[in-house]
Amino acid sequence: MKSSFPGSIKKFTSANLYQLNTYLMHLAGNRSHKCNATAEGMLLYPVLQPLQRLDVNFSGHRIRIESLDLNQSWREIGKRLEELVVN
């Protein structure tokens, strides 16, 4: 995520989204992998403020955009990372 100035609305970087989508489309279309016709991916952004989330279906693939609040204890950061992997 990036912002123009402190306190401004955060924006997700579209280039990251398109790159992840390309990986997912390649994986789903590669017959040598034993996977479903769809694949799923996540972009993870570090933040120092309340979490932002987005869950979208992009070109038939689920893409999650998540944030990780680095203004927490290591224990809480680890717990959040585990939650992201399980969900």
C-alpha positions as CSV (number, residue, x, y, z in Angstrom):
1,M,0.0,0.0,0.0
2,K,1.2,3.5,-0.6
3,S,0.0,7.0,0.2
4,S,0.8,10.4,-1.1
5,F,1.2,12.0,2.3
6,P,0.8,10.9,6.0
7,G,-2.9,10.4,6.9
8,S,-4.1,10.0,3.3
9,I,-6.1,7.1,2.0
10,K,-4.0,4.1,1.3
11,K,-4.0,2.6,-2.2
12,F,-3.1,-0.9,-3.3
13,T,-0.4,-1.1,-6.0
14,S,-2.2,-2.4,-9.1
15,A,1.1,-3.8,-10.6
16,N,1.3,-6.2,-7.6
17,L,-2.3,-7.3,-8.3
18,Y,-1.7,-7.9,-12.0
19,Q,1.6,-9.8,-11.2
20,L,-0.1,-12.1,-8.7
21,N,-3.0,-12.7,-11.2
22,T,-0.5,-13.7,-13.9
23,Y,1.1,-16.3,-11.5
24,L,-2.4,-17.6,-10.7
25,M,-3.4,-17.9,-14.3
26,H,-0.2,-19.7,-15.2
27,L,-0.5,-22.1,-12.3
28,A,-4.2,-22.9,-13.1
29,G,-3.4,-23.4,-16.8
30,N,-0.3,-25.5,-16.3
31,R,-1.5,-29.2,-16.7
32,S,1.7,-30.6,-15.1
33,H,0.6,-29.2,-11.7
34,K,-2.1,-31.2,-9.9
35,C,-4.3,-28.4,-9.0
36,N,-7.9,-27.2,-9.6
37,A,-8.8,-25.0,-12.6
38,T,-8.7,-22.1,-10.2
39,A,-5.9,-20.9,-7.9
40,E,-5.9,-18.5,-4.9
41,G,-3.4,-15.9,-3.9
42,M,-2.7,-13.2,-1.3
43,L,-0.9,-9.9,-1.3
44,L,0.3,-8.9,2.2
45,Y,1.2,-5.3,3.1
46,P,2.9,-4.1,6.3
47,V,1.1,-1.2,8.0
48,L,1.4,0.8,11.2
49,Q,-2.3,1.5,11.6
50,P,-5.6,-0.3,11.6
51,L,-5.8,-3.3,9.2
52,Q,-7.2,-3.1,5.7
53,R,-8.6,-6.0,3.9
54,L,-10.0,-6.8,0.5
55,D,-11.2,-10.1,-0.9
56,V,-11.9,-10.2,-4.7
57,N,-12.5,-12.6,-7.5
58,F,-10.1,-11.5,-10.3
59,S,-10.2,-13.4,-13.6
60,G,-11.9,-16.4,-11.9
61,H,-9.3,-16.6,-9.0
62,R,-9.7,-15.5,-5.4
63,I,-7.2,-12.8,-4.5
64,R,-7.0,-11.6,-0.9
65,I,-5.3,-8.3,0.0
66,E,-4.4,-8.3,3.6
67,S,-2.4,-6.0,5.9
68,L,-0.2,-6.8,8.8
69,D,0.0,-4.3,11.6
70,L,3.7,-4.0,12.6
71,N,2.8,-1.8,15.5
72,Q,2.2,-4.9,17.7
73,S,4.1,-7.4,19.8
74,W,5.9,-10.2,17.9
75,R,3.5,-12.6,19.5
76,E,0.5,-10.8,18.0
77,I,2.2,-10.5,14.6
78,G,2.9,-14.2,14.7
79,K,-0.7,-15.0,15.6
80,R,-2.0,-12.8,12.7
81,L,0.3,-14.5,10.2
82,E,-1.0,-17.9,11.4
83,E,-4.6,-16.7,11.0
84,L,-3.8,-15.5,7.4
85,V,-2.4,-18.9,6.4
86,V,-5.3,-20.9,7.9
87,N,-8.0,-18.7,6.4
